[in-house]
Amino acid sequence: MMRRLVWVAGLWISCWAGLAQAANDFDVVHTQGKEAVRQGVLQESDSPLKVILKQNGVDREIPINEVKWIDFMNTPSALNTAARSASENNLKELKAALGRVPAGNLSGDAAAEMAYLEAYAAARSALLGDGDLRAAATALVQWNDKNPKHYRHLQACELLGDLAAALGNTEGARKFYGEVAAVPIPEYRLRAAVALGRAYLSQGKLAEADKAFDVGLTAGAQGETADVLIAIAKIGKAQCLGDKDSESAIKSIKEAIEDIPASDAEMSARAFNALGNVFEIQYGKSKKPDDLQEAFFAFLKVDMLYSDSGDSHAEALFHLVKIWTVKKKAERAREALENLQKLFPNSRFTSQAAAYLKSVGN
């Protein structure tokens, strides 16, 4: 009886494994369209703007803006989990999944996907202050040069723009964002314009930033993702206006903050940083303590509530260093700098904060 049970159990496991293997005998494209999962056999594409999937003997083109991620044929489930985690911006789960992918048995599309996800994880970590920005950029450039037609190519370009901006290289950011902006898809033009606008803002180039945000707002993109990016562009334009009409800028940013979903921590952090920047500009003109205090509270909110927002958190700490100094709280200013150095050792905001304290003799 026992032998029979063992035999049945073994047969069941064998059948289950066979079904699992059969389920992976095709490529699966996860999309944002009505047909969320599309199965077939991927064909070589001559452009990063589309994925070609053969279904029932027919080649079907899927626009790249509809593709979320791809489960490649006969790949480890951990790699598929990693790809999904990247699409959901879940860096912790992505790293854990990459660690479970068996080494040395990937080739072709799966190997390229693995290499991209490793470079992506390193880049995202570096942007959050955990890693070397230049090393991450170098690895991603190498991947992008080898895979110009890969469906991840434009994602890589946008991420390279983010890395360049974080390094203070506006020209480099413009180059990579420009490649994304050249794509004849409204959502991509919007994404690139907003990213470039933020890069210009970080360099204090308000006129250039304002033009970039205008390009984004006229891109004609629609949908939930576009709505978020449009809100960011509006906040950016308001921040550009701060030097000329701070009252109107403050009103616009506060209105935008009310429309931000509570779950969108990154966007909230950007909005409060924008508000703090405008109040800081206003204080520079008015010298009113209330304006300085409003700026302080905006940046402190990012530090206290949105500490996982990466570059936005670093920006807030930089401004807190300056505000504590103006308030003649030298010890608190040094504490803010120490937090920057600990959390974001490679951030441009860290070097700027250190230079600022040195210039004021603190």
N, C-alpha and C positions, 0 to 999 in steps of 0.2 A: 504493500500500500504506500509506504513511504517513498519507495523508488518511483512509483507512478506519479506521486505528487511532485517529486523533484523533476521528473521528466516533463510534466505538464507546465510547471513553473518555468523550466528552461525553454520550452517551446513558446510560451507566452512572451518571455523576455526577448527571444530571438525574433518573434513576429513583430513585437513593438519596435525593436531596433531597426528591423527592415522597413517598417512604416516610417520611422523617423528619418531614415536614410532616404527613402523615396520622396519624403516631403521636402528634402533639400536637394533634389535632383533638378532644380530649376532656379532661376534668379527671381527675386522678389523685390519689386520697386514699391516703396511706401510713398504715397503721394498726398498732396493737400486737396486734391480734387474730390469729386463725388465717389470715384472708384478708389478707395483708400489703399487697397492692396492690389497690385497687378503682377501676375506670374507669367513667366515665359523664359526665353533665352536671350540674354543681352547680345546685341550685335555691335560691332565696332562703329563708333560715331566719328564723324569728321569735324565735330564742333563740340565745345563744352556747353553749348546752349541747349542741347537736347540729349535725351537718352533714347536709344532705339531698342525696342523689345519685340522679339518675334513671338507671336501668339497664333497658334493654329496655322502656321505657315505664312503668316502675314506680318511684315515689319510695321510696327506702330511707333510713331515718334511721340515722346512725352517731353513737353517744354521743361527746361531746367527749373523754372520758378515753381513748378508743381512738385518737384522731387524733394522728399524729406531725407530719405536715406535708402540704401540698397542692401539687401541680404544677398550676397553672392553665392552662386552654386557651390555646394559641397564645402562650405566653410564652417569653422567651429562656431557654436552658438554664442560663445563669449565675444567673438568679433562682431556678431550681429547686435548683441547687447551694447557693445561699445559704440557702434554706429548710431543706435537709437539714443543712447545717452548724450552723445554729442549734439544731436538734433534738438534735444530737450535742454541743452546747456547745463547738464548735470555732470559737473567735472569730477566730483567724488566717485560717482558710479562708473564714469568713463574710465578713470584710472584703475579702479578695481577690476573692471572687465578686461582691460588690456593686460593686466597681470595674470589673467586666467587663460589667455590665448596661448596654445602650445607653440613653442618656438621652432622655427626652421622648417615648417611644412606648408608654407603659403607660397603661392606663385600668381603671376598675372594680375588680374583686377583685385583679387583679395590681398595680395602683397602690397599693392599700391594703396589700397584702402587702409591697411594696417599702418603703413608708413605715414599716411596723412594724419590718422587719428593720434599717433604718437607725437607728431609735430604740432598738431592742434592742441593737445593736452599740455605740451611744454610751453606753447605760446600763451594759452589762457592762464596758465599758472604764473608765468612771468608778468603778465599784465596785472595779476592780482598781487604782485610783489614777491612771489615765491619762485625765483628762477632768474636766469640771465636773459634780458631782453635781446641782446645782440646775438647770443648763441641760438635763441629760439628763432629769430628772424633768419639767420643763416640756414638753419635746417629747413625752414619752410620755403625759402627761396630755392634751395636745391630740389626739394620735392616738386615745386611748381614748374621749374625748368624741365624736369623729366616728364611731367604729366600735363602738357598744355591742353589736351583735349578731354581730360578727366572731368567727370561731373562735379568734382570738388574744386575745380580750378578757380572759379569766381569767388568761392568762399575763402580760398587761400589768399587771393588778391586783397579782399576786404580785410582779412586778418593781418596781412602784411602792412596794409595801410594803418591799421590800429597800432601795430608795433612801431612803425616809423613815427607816428604821431607821439607815442609814449616816449620815444627817444628824442623828441624835439626836432625831428627831421621833417619839416613841413613839405619840402620838395619831394621827398620819398613818399610821403603820404599821398600827395597829389598825384604822383605817378600811378600808384597802385589803385587808388580810388578812381582815378581817371579811366583805368581799364574796365572797371565795373560800370562806370557811368556811360561808357561807349556802347554798352549792350542795349539793343532795341526793345527793352522790357521796362515799363514805367517803374515797377517796384525796385528794380536794380538801380535805376537812375536816382530814385528818391533815397535809397540807402546810401549810395556813394556821396550824394550831395550833402546829406545830413552829417555823415562822418567827416567829410572835408570841412564843412562849416565848423564843427566842433574842434577840429585840428587847428583851424585858423584862430578860433576863439582862444585856445590855450596859448597861442603866441601873441595875443593882443591885437591881431590883425582884423579889426572889426568890420571894415569896409568889405574885405574879401570874404569874411564869414557871412555877412549879410547877403552878398550876391549868391553864395553857395546855397544858403537856406532858401532863397527865392527860386533857384533852379529846382530844388526839391519840391517846393510847394506847387510848382507848375508842371510837375512830371506827369500828373494824371493818374497816379497809382491809387488803387482802391483795395479795401479789405481790412481785416483786423490789424494785421501787421503794419499796413500803410497808415492806419489811423494813429498808431503809436508813434511812428516816425514823423508824421505830420505834426503831432503835438510837440515832439522834441524840436522840430524845425521852428515852430512858433515860439517856443521858449528861447531858442537860440537867437531869433530875430529880436525878441524883447530885450535880451541881454545886450545885443549890439546897440540897441536904442538907448541903453542906460546912460551912456556918456552925454547924449543930447537931451533926452527927456526921461529922467529916471522915474518920475512919478508914473508916467504911462507904462514904462517897462515893468515896474513893480506890480501895477494893477494887472497887466497881462499875464505875468508869471503866476501870480496868486490865483487867477482864474483858471489857468492851465493846471495848477496843482490840484484844484478841486476835482478835475476830470480824470486824474491819474488813478488807475485801479490800485486798490490797497496792496494787491499782491505783487505789483511791479516795483520792487525795491530799487533796481538800477535807475529806472526813470525818475522815481521820487528823489533819489540822491542827486541826480543831475539837475532837477528842478530847484531843489533847495540850494545847491551850489550856485546856480544862476541867480537866485534871489539874493543870496549873500553877496555875490559879486556886485550886483547893482546897488545894494545898500552901502557897500564899501566905497563904490564910486561916489555915491551921494554924500557920504561922510567926508570924502576928500574935498568936496566943495563947501558943504555946510558947516563942518566941524561940530555938528550937533551930536552929543553923546547918545541920543536915542537912535540915530542912524547906525552908529557903531555897534550898539547893543543889538539891533535887529540883525545886522550882519553876523554878529557873534552867535546869536541863537540859531540862525539858519545853518551855519557851518557846524555848530555843535550838534544839531539834530542829525546831520549826516554821520558825524563821528559816533554818536550814541545809538542811533536806530538803524543805520545802513552801513555798518562796518564791513559787510561782505561785498560792498559795491566796487572793490578794486580801485581803479584809477580815480574814481569819484571820491572815495574815502581819502586817498592820498592828497587830492586837491583840497579837500576840506581841512585836513590837518595842516597843510601849508598855510592856508589863510588863518587858521587858529594861531599858528606861530606868530604871524604878523600882528594879529589883533591883541594877543596877550602882551606883546611887546609895546604896542601903543597904550595899553592899559597899565603899563609899568609893572607887569607881573613877569619878571625875568625868569623866575624858576618855572612857572607854568609854561612859558614859551619854550624853555629847554626840554621840558617833559614832552611837549607836543613834537618837538624835533626828534627826540629819542624814540618816540612811537613811530614816527616816519622812518627812521633809520632801521628800526627793528622789523617793521612790517613791509616796508617798500624800499629796500636798500638800493635798488637800481632805478627807481623812479626819478623822472626829471624834477618832480616837486620836492624830492628829498634834497637834491643838490641845490635847488633854488632857495629852499628854506635855510639850509646851512650858510649859503652865501649871504642871505639877508641878515641873519643874526650876526655874522661876522662884520657886515657893513655898518651895523648899528652899535658894534662893540659889546654885544651880549655874549 
